[in-house]
Amino acid sequence: MAKLEDLAERVDRLVLRHQELKRTSALIERQLLAVSAERDSLRSRLGAARARVDALLERLPADSIASVAPPKESPP
């Protein structure tokens, strides 16, 4: 009978472990969703910032851009 009790105890531990792993998996899935949403938001903000910088660069006079850009090499 001891073997049956040992087996029942092992099954109980396995069930508990399974439930724990399911909870952990659900938590990780929620964290992944949150991190993915944050990544998407940061990508969007980066795109908007790039667009603003590009718009500001377009407003600069051409000679201002030339003074900031490295000089072009003349052909030999």
HTML snippet that shows the backbone in 3Dmol.js (N, CA, C, O; Angstrom):
<script src="https://3Dmol.org/build/3Dmol-min.js"></script>
<div id="view" style="width:600px;height:400px;position:relative"></div>
<script>
const pdb = `
ATOM      1  N   MET A   1       0.818  -1.187   0.000  1.00  0.00           N
ATOM      2  CA  MET A   1       0.000   0.000   0.000  1.00  0.00           C
ATOM      3  C   MET A   1       0.862   1.251   0.000  1.00  0.00           C
ATOM      4  O   MET A   1       0.419   2.307  -0.452  1.00  0.00           O
ATOM      5  N   ALA A   2       2.095   1.149   0.503  1.00  0.00           N
ATOM      6  CA  ALA A   2       2.989   2.306   0.560  1.00  0.00           C
ATOM      7  C   ALA A   2       3.279   2.813  -0.845  1.00  0.00           C
ATOM      8  O   ALA A   2       3.394   4.019  -1.062  1.00  0.00           O
ATOM      9  N   LYS A   3       3.398   1.891  -1.801  1.00  0.00           N
ATOM     10  CA  LYS A   3       3.681   2.319  -3.170  1.00  0.00           C
ATOM     11  C   LYS A   3       2.539   3.160  -3.727  1.00  0.00           C
ATOM     12  O   LYS A   3       2.768   4.151  -4.420  1.00  0.00           O
ATOM     13  N   LEU A   4       1.330   2.764  -3.424  1.00  0.00           N
ATOM     14  CA  LEU A   4       0.175   3.515  -3.914  1.00  0.00           C
ATOM     15  C   LEU A   4       0.133   4.911  -3.286  1.00  0.00           C
ATOM     16  O   LEU A   4      -0.176   5.891  -3.964  1.00  0.00           O
ATOM     17  N   GLU A   5       0.440   4.995  -2.005  1.00  0.00           N
ATOM     18  CA  GLU A   5       0.478   6.295  -1.321  1.00  0.00           C
ATOM     19  C   GLU A   5       1.601   7.165  -1.880  1.00  0.00           C
ATOM     20  O   GLU A   5       1.419   8.369  -2.064  1.00  0.00           O
ATOM     21  N   ASP A   6       2.763   6.564  -2.151  1.00  0.00           N
ATOM     22  CA  ASP A   6       3.874   7.314  -2.751  1.00  0.00           C
ATOM     23  C   ASP A   6       3.481   7.840  -4.133  1.00  0.00           C
ATOM     24  O   ASP A   6       3.773   8.982  -4.489  1.00  0.00           O
ATOM     25  N   LEU A   7       2.824   6.993  -4.884  1.00  0.00           N
ATOM     26  CA  LEU A   7       2.391   7.396  -6.220  1.00  0.00           C
ATOM     27  C   LEU A   7       1.367   8.538  -6.138  1.00  0.00           C
ATOM     28  O   LEU A   7       1.428   9.489  -6.917  1.00  0.00           O
ATOM     29  N   ALA A   8       0.437   8.434  -5.198  1.00  0.00           N
ATOM     30  CA  ALA A   8      -0.573   9.478  -5.018  1.00  0.00           C
ATOM     31  C   ALA A   8       0.090  10.791  -4.613  1.00  0.00           C
ATOM     32  O   ALA A   8      -0.303  11.861  -5.080  1.00  0.00           O
ATOM     33  N   GLU A   9       1.091  10.708  -3.749  1.00  0.00           N
ATOM     34  CA  GLU A   9       1.829  11.904  -3.319  1.00  0.00           C
ATOM     35  C   GLU A   9       2.575  12.536  -4.496  1.00  0.00           C
ATOM     36  O   GLU A   9       2.577  13.757  -4.649  1.00  0.00           O
ATOM     37  N   ARG A  10       3.192  11.724  -5.307  1.00  0.00           N
ATOM     38  CA  ARG A  10       3.907  12.225  -6.489  1.00  0.00           C
ATOM     39  C   ARG A  10       2.945  12.876  -7.469  1.00  0.00           C
ATOM     40  O   ARG A  10       3.252  13.918  -8.048  1.00  0.00           O
ATOM     41  N   VAL A  11       1.790  12.267  -7.654  1.00  0.00           N
ATOM     42  CA  VAL A  11       0.784  12.843  -8.554  1.00  0.00           C
ATOM     43  C   VAL A  11       0.319  14.189  -8.000  1.00  0.00           C
ATOM     44  O   VAL A  11       0.165  15.144  -8.761  1.00  0.00           O
ATOM     45  N   ASP A  12       0.097  14.277  -6.706  1.00  0.00           N
ATOM     46  CA  ASP A  12      -0.302  15.547  -6.088  1.00  0.00           C
ATOM     47  C   ASP A  12       0.766  16.618  -6.314  1.00  0.00           C
ATOM     48  O   ASP A  12       0.442  17.759  -6.646  1.00  0.00           O
ATOM     49  N   ARG A  13       2.035  16.255  -6.136  1.00  0.00           N
ATOM     50  CA  ARG A  13       3.123  17.220  -6.356  1.00  0.00           C
ATOM     51  C   ARG A  13       3.189  17.650  -7.816  1.00  0.00           C
ATOM     52  O   ARG A  13       3.439  18.816  -8.120  1.00  0.00           O
ATOM     53  N   LEU A  14       2.965  16.705  -8.706  1.00  0.00           N
ATOM     54  CA  LEU A  14       2.966  17.035 -10.137  1.00  0.00           C
ATOM     55  C   LEU A  14       1.821  17.984 -10.488  1.00  0.00           C
ATOM     56  O   LEU A  14       1.996  18.908 -11.282  1.00  0.00           O
ATOM     57  N   VAL A  15       0.666  17.754  -9.903  1.00  0.00           N
ATOM     58  CA  VAL A  15      -0.487  18.626 -10.157  1.00  0.00           C
ATOM     59  C   VAL A  15      -0.185  20.033  -9.641  1.00  0.00           C
ATOM     60  O   VAL A  15      -0.452  21.020 -10.328  1.00  0.00           O
ATOM     61  N   LEU A  16       0.365  20.121  -8.442  1.00  0.00           N
ATOM     62  CA  LEU A  16       0.730  21.427  -7.889  1.00  0.00           C
ATOM     63  C   LEU A  16       1.771  22.121  -8.758  1.00  0.00           C
ATOM     64  O   LEU A  16       1.671  23.318  -9.024  1.00  0.00           O
ATOM     65  N   ARG A  17       2.755  21.372  -9.192  1.00  0.00           N
ATOM     66  CA  ARG A  17       3.806  21.939 -10.050  1.00  0.00           C
ATOM     67  C   ARG A  17       3.219  22.410 -11.379  1.00  0.00           C
ATOM     68  O   ARG A  17       3.593  23.465 -11.891  1.00  0.00           O
ATOM     69  N   HIS A  18       2.309  21.630 -11.925  1.00  0.00           N
ATOM     70  CA  HIS A  18       1.655  22.007 -13.177  1.00  0.00           C
ATOM     71  C   HIS A  18       0.887  23.318 -13.001  1.00  0.00           C
ATOM     72  O   HIS A  18       0.965  24.205 -13.851  1.00  0.00           O
ATOM     73  N   GLN A  19       0.145  23.436 -11.898  1.00  0.00           N
ATOM     74  CA  GLN A  19      -0.603  24.668 -11.641  1.00  0.00           C
ATOM     75  C   GLN A  19       0.342  25.859 -11.480  1.00  0.00           C
ATOM     76  O   GLN A  19       0.064  26.951 -11.976  1.00  0.00           O
ATOM     77  N   GLU A  20       1.442  25.646 -10.795  1.00  0.00           N
ATOM     78  CA  GLU A  20       2.436  26.705 -10.609  1.00  0.00           C
ATOM     79  C   GLU A  20       3.025  27.139 -11.955  1.00  0.00           C
ATOM     80  O   GLU A  20       3.194  28.331 -12.209  1.00  0.00           O
ATOM     81  N   LEU A  21       3.329  26.179 -12.799  1.00  0.00           N
ATOM     82  CA  LEU A  21       3.886  26.497 -14.114  1.00  0.00           C
ATOM     83  C   LEU A  21       2.868  27.226 -14.993  1.00  0.00           C
ATOM     84  O   LEU A  21       3.238  28.111 -15.764  1.00  0.00           O
ATOM     85  N   LYS A  22       1.604  26.863 -14.881  1.00  0.00           N
ATOM     86  CA  LYS A  22       0.560  27.567 -15.634  1.00  0.00           C
ATOM     87  C   LYS A  22       0.464  29.019 -15.185  1.00  0.00           C
ATOM     88  O   LYS A  22       0.337  29.920 -16.014  1.00  0.00           O
ATOM     89  N   ARG A  23       0.523  29.251 -13.872  1.00  0.00           N
ATOM     90  CA  ARG A  23       0.484  30.628 -13.367  1.00  0.00           C
ATOM     91  C   ARG A  23       1.708  31.407 -13.832  1.00  0.00           C
ATOM     92  O   ARG A  23       1.592  32.561 -14.244  1.00  0.00           O
ATOM     93  N   THR A  24       2.862  30.789 -13.768  1.00  0.00           N
ATOM     94  CA  THR A  24       4.090  31.441 -14.213  1.00  0.00           C
ATOM     95  C   THR A  24       4.026  31.757 -15.698  1.00  0.00           C
ATOM     96  O   THR A  24       4.427  32.840 -16.124  1.00  0.00           O
ATOM     97  N   SER A  25       3.532  30.836 -16.471  1.00  0.00           N
ATOM     98  CA  SER A  25       3.398  31.038 -17.913  1.00  0.00           C
ATOM     99  C   SER A  25       2.457  32.196 -18.218  1.00  0.00           C
ATOM    100  O   SER A  25       2.741  33.010 -19.098  1.00  0.00           O
ATOM    101  N   ALA A  26       1.353  32.277 -17.507  1.00  0.00           N
ATOM    102  CA  ALA A  26       0.394  33.367 -17.711  1.00  0.00           C
ATOM    103  C   ALA A  26       1.032  34.701 -17.345  1.00  0.00           C
ATOM    104  O   ALA A  26       0.831  35.696 -18.041  1.00  0.00           O
ATOM    105  N   LEU A  27       1.800  34.729 -16.259  1.00  0.00           N
ATOM    106  CA  LEU A  27       2.482  35.951 -15.850  1.00  0.00           C
ATOM    107  C   LEU A  27       3.494  36.382 -16.917  1.00  0.00           C
ATOM    108  O   LEU A  27       3.565  37.559 -17.271  1.00  0.00           O
ATOM    109  N   ILE A  28       4.257  35.446 -17.413  1.00  0.00           N
ATOM    110  CA  ILE A  28       5.254  35.752 -18.450  1.00  0.00           C
ATOM    111  C   ILE A  28       4.559  36.245 -19.716  1.00  0.00           C
ATOM    112  O   ILE A  28       5.047  37.163 -20.375  1.00  0.00           O
ATOM    113  N   GLU A  29       3.439  35.646 -20.053  1.00  0.00           N
ATOM    114  CA  GLU A  29       2.700  36.082 -21.243  1.00  0.00           C
ATOM    115  C   GLU A  29       2.210  37.515 -21.084  1.00  0.00           C
ATOM    116  O   GLU A  29       2.280  38.300 -22.030  1.00  0.00           O
ATOM    117  N   ARG A  30       1.708  37.870 -19.880  1.00  0.00           N
ATOM    118  CA  ARG A  30       1.272  39.247 -19.640  1.00  0.00           C
ATOM    119  C   ARG A  30       2.454  40.207 -19.722  1.00  0.00           C
ATOM    120  O   ARG A  30       2.336  41.297 -20.282  1.00  0.00           O
ATOM    121  N   GLN A  31       3.592  39.803 -19.165  1.00  0.00           N
ATOM    122  CA  GLN A  31       4.786  40.653 -19.227  1.00  0.00           C
ATOM    123  C   GLN A  31       5.245  40.837 -20.666  1.00  0.00           C
ATOM    124  O   GLN A  31       5.651  41.932 -21.058  1.00  0.00           O
ATOM    125  N   LEU A  32       5.183  39.779 -21.443  1.00  0.00           N
ATOM    126  CA  LEU A  32       5.572  39.868 -22.853  1.00  0.00           C
ATOM    127  C   LEU A  32       4.666  40.836 -23.598  1.00  0.00           C
ATOM    128  O   LEU A  32       5.142  41.639 -24.401  1.00  0.00           O
ATOM    129  N   LEU A  33       3.377  40.768 -23.342  1.00  0.00           N
ATOM    130  CA  LEU A  33       2.437  41.690 -23.986  1.00  0.00           C
ATOM    131  C   LEU A  33       2.741  43.136 -23.594  1.00  0.00           C
ATOM    132  O   LEU A  33       2.697  44.033 -24.436  1.00  0.00           O
ATOM    133  N   ALA A  34       3.047  43.356 -22.322  1.00  0.00           N
ATOM    134  CA  ALA A  34       3.356  44.713 -21.856  1.00  0.00           C
ATOM    135  C   ALA A  34       4.643  45.227 -22.490  1.00  0.00           C
ATOM    136  O   ALA A  34       4.708  46.374 -22.931  1.00  0.00           O
ATOM    137  N   VAL A  35       5.651  44.387 -22.534  1.00  0.00           N
ATOM    138  CA  VAL A  35       6.930  44.796 -23.127  1.00  0.00           C
ATOM    139  C   VAL A  35       6.770  45.027 -24.628  1.00  0.00           C
ATOM    140  O   VAL A  35       7.356  45.961 -25.175  1.00  0.00           O
ATOM    141  N   SER A  36       6.001  44.207 -25.281  1.00  0.00           N
ATOM    142  CA  SER A  36       5.758  44.387 -26.715  1.00  0.00           C
ATOM    143  C   SER A  36       5.029  45.705 -26.979  1.00  0.00           C
ATOM    144  O   SER A  36       5.357  46.423 -27.924  1.00  0.00           O
ATOM    145  N   ALA A  37       4.049  46.014 -26.148  1.00  0.00           N
ATOM    146  CA  ALA A  37       3.325  47.282 -26.299  1.00  0.00           C
ATOM    147  C   ALA A  37       4.260  48.462 -26.060  1.00  0.00           C
ATOM    148  O   ALA A  37       4.196  49.464 -26.772  1.00  0.00           O
ATOM    149  N   GLU A  38       5.123  48.342 -25.062  1.00  0.00           N
ATOM    150  CA  GLU A  38       6.090  49.413 -24.794  1.00  0.00           C
ATOM    151  C   GLU A  38       7.053  49.583 -25.964  1.00  0.00           C
ATOM    152  O   GLU A  38       7.375  50.707 -26.348  1.00  0.00           O
ATOM    153  N   ARG A  39       7.511  48.473 -26.528  1.00  0.00           N
ATOM    154  CA  ARG A  39       8.404  48.524 -27.692  1.00  0.00           C
ATOM    155  C   ARG A  39       7.721  49.222 -28.862  1.00  0.00           C
ATOM    156  O   ARG A  39       8.314  50.080 -29.516  1.00  0.00           O
ATOM    157  N   ASP A  40       6.471  48.848 -29.119  1.00  0.00           N
ATOM    158  CA  ASP A  40       5.731  49.465 -30.217  1.00  0.00           C
ATOM    159  C   ASP A  40       5.554  50.962 -29.992  1.00  0.00           C
ATOM    160  O   ASP A  40       5.666  51.754 -30.927  1.00  0.00           O
ATOM    161  N   SER A  41       5.277  51.341 -28.755  1.00  0.00           N
ATOM    162  CA  SER A  41       5.134  52.759 -28.428  1.00  0.00           C
ATOM    163  C   SER A  41       6.453  53.503 -28.640  1.00  0.00           C
ATOM    164  O   SER A  41       6.467  54.601 -29.197  1.00  0.00           O
ATOM    165  N   LEU A  42       7.547  52.910 -28.201  1.00  0.00           N
ATOM    166  CA  LEU A  42       8.859  53.546 -28.380  1.00  0.00           C
ATOM    167  C   LEU A  42       9.215  53.668 -29.858  1.00  0.00           C
ATOM    168  O   LEU A  42       9.777  54.677 -30.282  1.00  0.00           O
ATOM    169  N   ARG A  43       8.890  52.643 -30.640  1.00  0.00           N
ATOM    170  CA  ARG A  43       9.139  52.719 -32.088  1.00  0.00           C
ATOM    171  C   ARG A  43       8.346  53.856 -32.710  1.00  0.00           C
ATOM    172  O   ARG A  43       8.852  54.591 -33.557  1.00  0.00           O
ATOM    173  N   SER A  44       7.105  53.990 -32.283  1.00  0.00           N
ATOM    174  CA  SER A  44       6.257  55.049 -32.805  1.00  0.00           C
ATOM    175  C   SER A  44       6.805  56.420 -32.424  1.00  0.00           C
ATOM    176  O   SER A  44       6.862  57.329 -33.252  1.00  0.00           O
ATOM    177  N   ARG A  45       7.206  56.558 -31.169  1.00  0.00           N
ATOM    178  CA  ARG A  45       7.780  57.829 -30.713  1.00  0.00           C
ATOM    179  C   ARG A  45       9.074  58.142 -31.452  1.00  0.00           C
ATOM    180  O   ARG A  45       9.328  59.295 -31.798  1.00  0.00           O
ATOM    181  N   LEU A  46       9.890  57.127 -31.695  1.00  0.00           N
ATOM    182  CA  LEU A  46      11.135  57.324 -32.438  1.00  0.00           C
ATOM    183  C   LEU A  46      10.833  57.781 -33.860  1.00  0.00           C
ATOM    184  O   LEU A  46      11.487  58.690 -34.370  1.00  0.00           O
ATOM    185  N   GLY A  47       9.858  57.167 -34.496  1.00  0.00           N
ATOM    186  CA  GLY A  47       9.475  57.570 -35.845  1.00  0.00           C
ATOM    187  C   GLY A  47       9.002  59.014 -35.885  1.00  0.00           C
ATOM    188  O   GLY A  47       9.351  59.767 -36.794  1.00  0.00           O
ATOM    189  N   ALA A  48       8.198  59.400 -34.882  1.00  0.00           N
ATOM    190  CA  ALA A  48       7.710  60.778 -34.819  1.00  0.00           C
ATOM    191  C   ALA A  48       8.862  61.747 -34.595  1.00  0.00           C
ATOM    192  O   ALA A  48       8.896  62.818 -35.200  1.00  0.00           O
ATOM    193  N   ALA A  49       9.808  61.382 -33.732  1.00  0.00           N
ATOM    194  CA  ALA A  49      10.968  62.244 -33.482  1.00  0.00           C
ATOM    195  C   ALA A  49      11.809  62.392 -34.748  1.00  0.00           C
ATOM    196  O   ALA A  49      12.275  63.485 -35.068  1.00  0.00           O
ATOM    197  N   ARG A  50      11.997  61.298 -35.455  1.00  0.00           N
ATOM    198  CA  ARG A  50      12.755  61.366 -36.719  1.00  0.00           C
ATOM    199  C   ARG A  50      12.059  62.284 -37.715  1.00  0.00           C
ATOM    200  O   ARG A  50      12.711  63.071 -38.402  1.00  0.00           O
ATOM    201  N   ALA A  51      10.751  62.184 -37.791  1.00  0.00           N
ATOM    202  CA  ALA A  51       9.997  63.027 -38.715  1.00  0.00           C
ATOM    203  C   ALA A  51      10.155  64.498 -38.332  1.00  0.00           C
ATOM    204  O   ALA A  51      10.306  65.352 -39.206  1.00  0.00           O
ATOM    205  N   ARG A  52      10.121  64.802 -37.016  1.00  0.00           N
ATOM    206  CA  ARG A  52      10.300  66.192 -36.581  1.00  0.00           C
ATOM    207  C   ARG A  52      11.694  66.696 -36.917  1.00  0.00           C
ATOM    208  O   ARG A  52      11.848  67.830 -37.371  1.00  0.00           O
ATOM    209  N   VAL A  53      12.710  65.870 -36.701  1.00  0.00           N
ATOM    210  CA  VAL A  53      14.082  66.268 -37.037  1.00  0.00           C
ATOM    211  C   VAL A  53      14.210  66.489 -38.536  1.00  0.00           C
ATOM    212  O   VAL A  53      14.815  67.469 -38.971  1.00  0.00           O
ATOM    213  N   ASP A  54      13.647  65.590 -39.324  1.00  0.00           N
ATOM    214  CA  ASP A  54      13.697  65.757 -40.780  1.00  0.00           C
ATOM    215  C   ASP A  54      13.006  67.052 -41.200  1.00  0.00           C
ATOM    216  O   ASP A  54      13.500  67.766 -42.072  1.00  0.00           O
ATOM    217  N   ALA A  55      11.864  67.355 -40.581  1.00  0.00           N
ATOM    218  CA  ALA A  55      11.145  68.586 -40.913  1.00  0.00           C
ATOM    219  C   ALA A  55      11.974  69.811 -40.538  1.00  0.00           C
ATOM    220  O   ALA A  55      12.002  70.793 -41.279  1.00  0.00           O
ATOM    221  N   LEU A  56      12.641  69.756 -39.402  1.00  0.00           N
ATOM    222  CA  LEU A  56      13.498  70.875 -39.001  1.00  0.00           C
ATOM    223  C   LEU A  56      14.671  71.035 -39.965  1.00  0.00           C
ATOM    224  O   LEU A  56      15.035  72.156 -40.319  1.00  0.00           O
ATOM    225  N   LEU A  57      15.257  69.933 -40.384  1.00  0.00           N
ATOM    226  CA  LEU A  57      16.365  69.996 -41.337  1.00  0.00           C
ATOM    227  C   LEU A  57      15.910  70.600 -42.661  1.00  0.00           C
ATOM    228  O   LEU A  57      16.659  71.345 -43.294  1.00  0.00           O
ATOM    229  N   GLU A  58      14.692  70.284 -43.080  1.00  0.00           N
ATOM    230  CA  GLU A  58      14.156  70.828 -44.324  1.00  0.00           C
ATOM    231  C   GLU A  58      13.980  72.344 -44.232  1.00  0.00           C
ATOM    232  O   GLU A  58      14.073  73.043 -45.241  1.00  0.00           O
ATOM    233  N   ARG A  59      13.730  72.843 -43.043  1.00  0.00           N
ATOM    234  CA  ARG A  59      13.515  74.279 -42.871  1.00  0.00           C
ATOM    235  C   ARG A  59      14.821  75.066 -42.833  1.00  0.00           C
ATOM    236  O   ARG A  59      14.817  76.283 -43.019  1.00  0.00           O
ATOM    237  N   LEU A  60      15.927  74.387 -42.594  1.00  0.00           N
ATOM    238  CA  LEU A  60      17.213  75.086 -42.552  1.00  0.00           C
ATOM    239  C   LEU A  60      17.586  75.580 -43.941  1.00  0.00           C
ATOM    240  O   LEU A  60      17.319  74.908 -44.938  1.00  0.00           O
ATOM    241  N   PRO A  61      18.201  76.748 -44.006  1.00  0.00           N
ATOM    242  CA  PRO A  61      18.690  77.216 -45.310  1.00  0.00           C
ATOM    243  C   PRO A  61      19.763  76.273 -45.839  1.00  0.00           C
ATOM    244  O   PRO A  61      20.458  75.617 -45.063  1.00  0.00           O
ATOM    245  N   ALA A  62      19.897  76.207 -47.145  1.00  0.00           N
ATOM    246  CA  ALA A  62      20.838  75.277 -47.775  1.00  0.00           C
ATOM    247  C   ALA A  62      22.267  75.549 -47.345  1.00  0.00           C
ATOM    248  O   ALA A  62      23.034  74.605 -47.157  1.00  0.00           O
ATOM    249  N   ASP A  63      22.658  76.833 -47.180  1.00  0.00           N
ATOM    250  CA  ASP A  63      24.034  77.132 -46.799  1.00  0.00           C
ATOM    251  C   ASP A  63      24.320  76.713 -45.364  1.00  0.00           C
ATOM    252  O   ASP A  63      25.472  76.430 -45.033  1.00  0.00           O
ATOM    253  N   SER A  64      23.301  76.664 -44.495  1.00  0.00           N
ATOM    254  CA  SER A  64      23.498  76.186 -43.126  1.00  0.00           C
ATOM    255  C   SER A  64      23.797  74.694 -43.121  1.00  0.00           C
ATOM    256  O   SER A  64      24.633  74.218 -42.353  1.00  0.00           O
ATOM    257  N   ILE A  65      23.116  73.977 -43.970  1.00  0.00           N
ATOM    258  CA  ILE A  65      23.334  72.533 -44.050  1.00  0.00           C
ATOM    259  C   ILE A  65      24.723  72.268 -44.606  1.00  0.00           C
ATOM    260  O   ILE A  65      25.405  71.354 -44.144  1.00  0.00           O
ATOM    261  N   ALA A  66      25.154  73.047 -45.586  1.00  0.00           N
ATOM    262  CA  ALA A  66      26.471  72.846 -46.170  1.00  0.00           C
ATOM    263  C   ALA A  66      27.560  73.112 -45.152  1.00  0.00           C
ATOM    264  O   ALA A  66      28.594  72.444 -45.170  1.00  0.00           O
ATOM    265  N   SER A  67      27.354  74.064 -44.272  1.00  0.00           N
ATOM    266  CA  SER A  67      28.386  74.345 -43.266  1.00  0.00           C
ATOM    267  C   SER A  67      28.455  73.274 -42.199  1.00  0.00           C
ATOM    268  O   SER A  67      29.485  73.123 -41.543  1.00  0.00           O
ATOM    269  N   VAL A  68      27.374  72.526 -42.013  1.00  0.00           N
ATOM    270  CA  VAL A  68      27.364  71.445 -41.029  1.00  0.00           C
ATOM    271  C   VAL A  68      27.878  70.149 -41.653  1.00  0.00           C
ATOM    272  O   VAL A  68      28.552  69.359 -40.991  1.00  0.00           O
ATOM    273  N   ALA A  69      27.563  69.941 -42.900  1.00  0.00           N
ATOM    274  CA  ALA A  69      27.956  68.697 -43.572  1.00  0.00           C
ATOM    275  C   ALA A  69      29.449  68.738 -43.867  1.00  0.00           C
ATOM    276  O   ALA A  69      30.012  69.809 -44.096  1.00  0.00           O
ATOM    277  N   PRO A  70      30.098  67.561 -43.861  1.00  0.00           N
ATOM    278  CA  PRO A  70      31.523  67.532 -44.201  1.00  0.00           C
ATOM    279  C   PRO A  70      31.713  67.923 -45.671  1.00  0.00           C
ATOM    280  O   PRO A  70      30.861  67.631 -46.510  1.00  0.00           O
ATOM    281  N   PRO A  71      32.841  68.589 -45.976  1.00  0.00           N
ATOM    282  CA  PRO A  71      33.057  69.028 -47.359  1.00  0.00           C
ATOM    283  C   PRO A  71      33.187  67.843 -48.302  1.00  0.00           C
ATOM    284  O   PRO A  71      33.765  66.812 -47.959  1.00  0.00           O
ATOM    285  N   LYS A  72      32.635  68.016 -49.500  1.00  0.00           N
ATOM    286  CA  LYS A  72      32.728  66.968 -50.508  1.00  0.00           C
ATOM    287  C   LYS A  72      34.102  67.065 -51.170  1.00  0.00           C
ATOM    288  O   LYS A  72      34.627  68.152 -51.414  1.00  0.00           O
ATOM    289  N   GLU A  73      34.656  65.906 -51.447  1.00  0.00           N
ATOM    290  CA  GLU A  73      35.957  65.877 -52.116  1.00  0.00           C
ATOM    291  C   GLU A  73      35.760  66.162 -53.585  1.00  0.00           C
ATOM    292  O   GLU A  73      34.816  65.665 -54.200  1.00  0.00           O
ATOM    293  N   SER A  74      36.656  66.968 -54.158  1.00  0.00           N
ATOM    294  CA  SER A  74      36.559  67.260 -55.584  1.00  0.00           C
ATOM    295  C   SER A  74      37.237  66.132 -56.362  1.00  0.00           C
ATOM    296  O   SER A  74      38.210  65.543 -55.892  1.00  0.00           O
ATOM    297  N   PRO A  75      36.723  65.840 -57.541  1.00  0.00           N
ATOM    298  CA  PRO A  75      37.319  64.738 -58.327  1.00  0.00           C
ATOM    299  C   PRO A  75      38.718  65.115 -58.805  1.00  0.00           C
ATOM    300  O   PRO A  75      38.961  66.295 -59.061  1.00  0.00           O
ATOM    301  N   PRO A  76      39.647  64.170 -58.937  1.00  0.00           N
ATOM    302  CA  PRO A  76      41.039  64.474 -59.344  1.00  0.00           C
ATOM    303  C   PRO A  76      41.162  64.884 -60.773  1.00  0.00           C
ATOM    304  O   PRO A  76      42.264  65.165 -61.243  1.00  0.00           O
TER     305      PRO A  76
END
`;
const viewer = $3Dmol.createViewer("view");
viewer.addModel(pdb, "pdb");
viewer.setStyle({}, {cartoon: {color: "spectrum"}});
viewer.zoomTo();
viewer.render();
</script>
